[in-house]
Amino acid sequence: MTDRKPPTPREKLESLSMEQLFAMVVLSPGLADEDVQLIRGIANERLAAGEEFAEKVLIELLGRQRETLSVQEASRDLDSVLDRVAADHVHVDLERDRKIVAVLSPVTRWVKVSDLNAVFASLPSLGDDAESFADDVNRIRREIPRDADPWM
């Protein structure tokens, strides 16, 4: 019996196609900074190798820039902060007493309807796990009560 080490996060990401990485970036606005850095490195390597779609991933990652402002600083010039978020796709963490209390994020870019088939086709298949996954989702829906007001 050989001791196989589990794949590293980088190895997991390297096993994905650029289309799958693009889908991950577009559909997961809350990617951890470490994952963003790994994806950026992989996309740069693949762009240098001439792989298609790598440039789209890098462009999408440009929207992952972050900055931190105190709530008081942001309130002084909220209009320009919002302009920066919208125009430069910067995520702004708002702090109060050295704790992040809110995040201003740009609106997620929409995927063109004409690109949806490619996005869905690039996602990994659930395969044999599809039925089990559906059962889990249905069980969770039954067990967790819905909020009376979905906006709360």
Secondary structure, 3 states (H helix, E strand, C coil): CCCCCCCCHHHHHHCCCHHHHHHHHHHCCCCCHHHHHHHHHHHHHHHHCCCCCHHHHHHHHHHHEEEEEEHHHHHHCHHHHHHHHHHHCEEEEEEECCEEEEEECCCCCCCCHHHHHHHHHHCCCCHHHHHHHHHHHHHHHHHCCCCCCCCC
